[in-house]
Amino acid sequence: MKKYTVFFVLIIMAVAISACGNSPEQAEEPQVITTVVVENQQVENANKSTSKGDGQGPVYSDVQGGTLTEDEAAGMLFMREEEKLAHDVYMALYEQWGQPIFKNIAASEQIHTETVETMLDKYEIPDPAEISVLGQFSNQDLQALYDQLVEMGSASLVDALMVGTAMEEIDILDLEKYIAQTELADITQVYENLLAGSRNHLRSFVTTLERQTGETFQPQYLSPEAYQEIISGNLETGRGSQSGGGKGPGNPNN
């Protein structure tokens, strides 16, 4: 796996992008930017399921909202486009290689980005991906990252699968960071469900990659302990979902 060192040096910019503007030294108290009128209503994605893409079930939240901070708003804005980034990259790699894993996980990522969109609507935050053109992003750092990832994943099927594992590891770390930054139950529920999906995606990519290479995958961003806990765990379902999951990494075509 030594040949992928340069690959992961390039992609690590995604971690730096998501960290921008969230330093704890910026302010002792987060500024409140909006107060939400609490309404207990089912959101647009209530009847959508991610079962085809990651075995989860619904990822929406109909939990009551609250008061939003700048960090929470910034987190949702970033996750809206990061989930879109994953979708668009996987669709480009599916067109390149025709492997079902990319199309199936892209379908799940589409639901994920639409779920974050619903939360933006709920809190009346302008949507950076309102005009959702495939491969185009408001965040120019994500735009550059998209171009790099598609180019990298076009080199070989193994490289494409490595792109998938890297994206899911980074997504897991970003979601864990944003969960730690919020005390709002509705945002937490959405992020936890997206996190379960990303863990399922990582299991699927790793299983497929190891079958292709015959080598044991080594995580690039997650700690060995965190990675081992994920890879040996159950296929996860969304919070409140009644569908079950099997032991182990799951179906690599999910």
TIBALUM-415598 format. One line per field, with one value per residue (C-alpha): residue number from 1; residue in three letters; chain; x, y, z. Coordinates in steps of 0.25 Angstrom, whole numbers, plus 5000, padded with zeros to 4 digits. Layout:
BEGIN
i = [NUM; ...]
aa = [Ala; ...]
ch = [A; ...]
u = [X; ...]
v = [Y; ...]
w = [Z; ...]
//
This chain:
BEGIN
i = [1; 2; 3; 4; 5; 6; 7; 8; 9; 10; 11; 12; 13; 14; 15; 16; 17; 18; 19; 20; 21; 22; 23; 24; 25; 26; 27; 28; 29; 30; 31; 32; 33; 34; 35; 36; 37; 38; 39; 40; 41; 42; 43; 44; 45; 46; 47; 48; 49; 50; 51; 52; 53; 54; 55; 56; 57; 58; 59; 60; 61; 62; 63; 64; 65; 66; 67; 68; 69; 70; 71; 72; 73; 74; 75; 76; 77; 78; 79; 80; 81; 82; 83; 84; 85; 86; 87; 88; 89; 90; 91; 92; 93; 94; 95; 96; 97; 98; 99; 100; 101; 102; 103; 104; 105; 106; 107; 108; 109; 110; 111; 112; 113; 114; 115; 116; 117; 118; 119; 120; 121; 122; 123; 124; 125; 126; 127; 128; 129; 130; 131; 132; 133; 134; 135; 136; 137; 138; 139; 140; 141; 142; 143; 144; 145; 146; 147; 148; 149; 150; 151; 152; 153; 154; 155; 156; 157; 158; 159; 160; 161; 162; 163; 164; 165; 166; 167; 168; 169; 170; 171; 172; 173; 174; 175; 176; 177; 178; 179; 180; 181; 182; 183; 184; 185; 186; 187; 188; 189; 190; 191; 192; 193; 194; 195; 196; 197; 198; 199; 200; 201; 202; 203; 204; 205; 206; 207; 208; 209; 210; 211; 212; 213; 214; 215; 216; 217; 218; 219; 220; 221; 222; 223; 224; 225; 226; 227; 228; 229; 230; 231; 232; 233; 234; 235; 236; 237; 238; 239; 240; 241; 242; 243; 244; 245; 246; 247; 248; 249; 250; 251; 252; 253; 254]
aa = [Met; Lys; Lys; Tyr; Thr; Val; Phe; Phe; Val; Leu; Ile; Ile; Met; Ala; Val; Ala; Ile; Ser; Ala; Cys; Gly; Asn; Ser; Pro; Glu; Gln; Ala; Glu; Glu; Pro; Gln; Val; Ile; Thr; Thr; Val; Val; Val; Glu; Asn; Gln; Gln; Val; Glu; Asn; Ala; Asn; Lys; Ser; Thr; Ser; Lys; Gly; Asp; Gly; Gln; Gly; Pro; Val; Tyr; Ser; Asp; Val; Gln; Gly; Gly; Thr; Leu; Thr; Glu; Asp; Glu; Ala; Ala; Gly; Met; Leu; Phe; Met; Arg; Glu; Glu; Glu; Lys; Leu; Ala; His; Asp; Val; Tyr; Met; Ala; Leu; Tyr; Glu; Gln; Trp; Gly; Gln; Pro; Ile; Phe; Lys; Asn; Ile; Ala; Ala; Ser; Glu; Gln; Ile; His; Thr; Glu; Thr; Val; Glu; Thr; Met; Leu; Asp; Lys; Tyr; Glu; Ile; Pro; Asp; Pro; Ala; Glu; Ile; Ser; Val; Leu; Gly; Gln; Phe; Ser; Asn; Gln; Asp; Leu; Gln; Ala; Leu; Tyr; Asp; Gln; Leu; Val; Glu; Met; Gly; Ser; Ala; Ser; Leu; Val; Asp; Ala; Leu; Met; Val; Gly; Thr; Ala; Met; Glu; Glu; Ile; Asp; Ile; Leu; Asp; Leu; Glu; Lys; Tyr; Ile; Ala; Gln; Thr; Glu; Leu; Ala; Asp; Ile; Thr; Gln; Val; Tyr; Glu; Asn; Leu; Leu; Ala; Gly; Ser; Arg; Asn; His; Leu; Arg; Ser; Phe; Val; Thr; Thr; Leu; Glu; Arg; Gln; Thr; Gly; Glu; Thr; Phe; Gln; Pro; Gln; Tyr; Leu; Ser; Pro; Glu; Ala; Tyr; Gln; Glu; Ile; Ile; Ser; Gly; Asn; Leu; Glu; Thr; Gly; Arg; Gly; Ser; Gln; Ser; Gly; Gly; Gly; Lys; Gly; Pro; Gly; Asn; Pro; Asn; Asn]
ch = [A; A; A; A; A; A; A; A; A; A; A; A; A; A; A; A; A; A; A; A; A; A; A; A; A; A; A; A; A; A; A; A; A; A; A; A; A; A; A; A; A; A; A; A; A; A; A; A; A; A; A; A; A; A; A; A; A; A; A; A; A; A; A; A; A; A; A; A; A; A; A; A; A; A; A; A; A; A; A; A; A; A; A; A; A; A; A; A; A; A; A; A; A; A; A; A; A; A; A; A; A; A; A; A; A; A; A; A; A; A; A; A; A; A; A; A; A; A; A; A; A; A; A; A; A; A; A; A; A; A; A; A; A; A; A; A; A; A; A; A; A; A; A; A; A; A; A; A; A; A; A; A; A; A; A; A; A; A; A; A; A; A; A; A; A; A; A; A; A; A; A; A; A; A; A; A; A; A; A; A; A; A; A; A; A; A; A; A; A; A; A; A; A; A; A; A; A; A; A; A; A; A; A; A; A; A; A; A; A; A; A; A; A; A; A; A; A; A; A; A; A; A; A; A; A; A; A; A; A; A; A; A; A; A; A; A; A; A; A; A; A; A; A; A; A; A; A; A; A; A; A; A; A; A]
u = [5000; 5012; 5009; 4997; 5005; 5004; 4989; 4986; 4995; 4986; 4973; 4976; 4973; 4958; 4961; 4967; 4955; 4945; 4954; 4954; 4948; 4945; 4957; 4953; 4961; 4952; 4941; 4938; 4924; 4917; 4909; 4894; 4890; 4875; 4864; 4855; 4840; 4838; 4829; 4827; 4825; 4830; 4841; 4841; 4850; 4841; 4837; 4851; 4860; 4875; 4873; 4878; 4890; 4895; 4884; 4880; 4866; 4861; 4872; 4863; 4859; 4845; 4851; 4848; 4858; 4864; 4875; 4886; 4900; 4910; 4918; 4905; 4901; 4915; 4915; 4902; 4906; 4919; 4912; 4902; 4913; 4922; 4911; 4909; 4924; 4923; 4911; 4917; 4930; 4924; 4915; 4927; 4935; 4922; 4922; 4937; 4937; 4923; 4924; 4910; 4917; 4919; 4905; 4898; 4906; 4904; 4889; 4891; 4899; 4888; 4878; 4889; 4891; 4876; 4874; 4884; 4877; 4864; 4871; 4876; 4862; 4857; 4866; 4864; 4879; 4882; 4886; 4900; 4896; 4882; 4885; 4891; 4899; 4907; 4922; 4920; 4921; 4920; 4932; 4944; 4952; 4942; 4942; 4957; 4956; 4945; 4954; 4966; 4958; 4952; 4965; 4971; 4960; 4961; 4975; 4970; 4959; 4967; 4970; 4955; 4952; 4964; 4956; 4944; 4951; 4958; 4945; 4937; 4948; 4949; 4933; 4933; 4943; 4935; 4922; 4928; 4934; 4920; 4913; 4922; 4919; 4904; 4894; 4882; 4875; 4870; 4884; 4890; 4880; 4882; 4898; 4897; 4889; 4899; 4910; 4904; 4903; 4917; 4922; 4914; 4920; 4934; 4931; 4927; 4938; 4948; 4942; 4942; 4956; 4962; 4956; 4962; 4976; 4977; 4983; 4979; 4974; 4981; 4973; 4979; 4971; 4964; 4972; 4974; 4965; 4954; 4955; 4955; 4943; 4936; 4940; 4937; 4923; 4909; 4903; 4896; 4882; 4876; 4871; 4857; 4858; 4853; 4861; 4872; 4887; 4896; 4909; 4922; 4925; 4912; 4910; 4920; 4910; 4902]
v = [5000; 5009; 5015; 5022; 5031; 5043; 5040; 5042; 5054; 5061; 5057; 5061; 5075; 5071; 5070; 5084; 5090; 5085; 5090; 5104; 5114; 5105; 5107; 5108; 5121; 5129; 5132; 5128; 5128; 5124; 5134; 5131; 5134; 5130; 5125; 5114; 5114; 5100; 5091; 5076; 5072; 5062; 5066; 5064; 5052; 5044; 5033; 5032; 5020; 5018; 5003; 5001; 5009; 5005; 4997; 5009; 5013; 5027; 5038; 5050; 5056; 5061; 5064; 5078; 5089; 5100; 5111; 5110; 5115; 5119; 5106; 5098; 5106; 5105; 5090; 5088; 5096; 5088; 5075; 5078; 5080; 5069; 5058; 5064; 5063; 5048; 5046; 5053; 5046; 5032; 5035; 5039; 5027; 5018; 5024; 5021; 5006; 5002; 4995; 4995; 4999; 5013; 5015; 5008; 5017; 5029; 5027; 5027; 5039; 5046; 5044; 5048; 5062; 5064; 5061; 5072; 5081; 5079; 5083; 5096; 5099; 5096; 5106; 5116; 5115; 5118; 5105; 5105; 5094; 5099; 5098; 5084; 5082; 5069; 5072; 5087; 5093; 5106; 5103; 5105; 5096; 5085; 5088; 5086; 5073; 5068; 5070; 5063; 5051; 5048; 5049; 5040; 5030; 5029; 5023; 5009; 5002; 5000; 5015; 5017; 5008; 5015; 5029; 5023; 5018; 5031; 5039; 5031; 5031; 5047; 5047; 5039; 5049; 5061; 5056; 5052; 5066; 5073; 5064; 5068; 5083; 5082; 5080; 5081; 5067; 5069; 5072; 5061; 5051; 5054; 5054; 5040; 5034; 5040; 5034; 5020; 5021; 5025; 5014; 5004; 5010; 5009; 4994; 4992; 4999; 4992; 4978; 4981; 4987; 4975; 4965; 4973; 4974; 4962; 4971; 4975; 4990; 5000; 5012; 5025; 5035; 5027; 5021; 5006; 5004; 5013; 5006; 4992; 4995; 4999; 4988; 4977; 4983; 4980; 4986; 4998; 5003; 5017; 5022; 5017; 5007; 4993; 4987; 4978; 4977; 4965; 4963; 4968; 4977; 4975; 4974; 4981; 4984; 4992]
w = [5000; 5000; 4986; 4992; 5002; 4992; 4990; 5004; 5006; 4995; 5000; 5015; 5011; 5013; 5028; 5028; 5020; 5030; 5042; 5036; 5045; 5057; 5066; 5080; 5082; 5073; 5084; 5098; 5095; 5082; 5076; 5074; 5060; 5059; 5068; 5062; 5064; 5070; 5061; 5063; 5049; 5040; 5030; 5015; 5015; 5025; 5016; 5009; 5013; 5011; 5011; 4997; 5000; 5014; 5021; 5030; 5028; 5030; 5033; 5035; 5048; 5053; 5066; 5071; 5068; 5077; 5076; 5066; 5068; 5057; 5058; 5057; 5044; 5038; 5041; 5034; 5022; 5021; 5022; 5012; 5001; 5007; 5005; 4991; 4989; 4992; 4983; 4971; 4972; 4974; 4962; 4953; 4958; 4954; 4940; 4939; 4945; 4945; 4959; 4966; 4979; 4974; 4969; 4981; 4991; 4983; 4984; 4999; 4999; 4991; 5002; 5012; 5005; 5004; 5019; 5022; 5012; 5020; 5033; 5026; 5021; 5036; 5041; 5029; 5025; 5010; 5003; 4997; 4987; 4984; 4969; 4970; 4957; 4957; 4960; 4964; 4978; 4984; 4993; 4984; 4993; 4991; 4976; 4975; 4984; 4975; 4962; 4969; 4974; 4961; 4954; 4965; 4964; 4949; 4950; 4953; 4960; 4973; 4973; 4972; 4984; 4991; 4988; 4995; 5007; 5009; 5007; 5017; 5028; 5027; 5027; 5040; 5046; 5042; 5047; 5060; 5061; 5058; 5067; 5079; 5075; 5076; 5088; 5079; 5078; 5064; 5058; 5067; 5062; 5047; 5049; 5056; 5045; 5035; 5043; 5043; 5028; 5027; 5035; 5027; 5014; 5019; 5022; 5008; 5002; 5010; 5007; 4992; 4993; 5000; 4990; 4979; 4985; 4994; 5004; 5018; 5018; 5027; 5031; 5028; 5037; 5047; 5059; 5058; 5070; 5064; 5051; 5057; 5065; 5052; 5043; 5052; 5056; 5051; 5039; 5045; 5043; 5045; 5058; 5060; 5048; 5050; 5039; 5044; 5040; 5039; 5046; 5039; 5028; 5020; 5006; 4998; 4987; 4997]
//
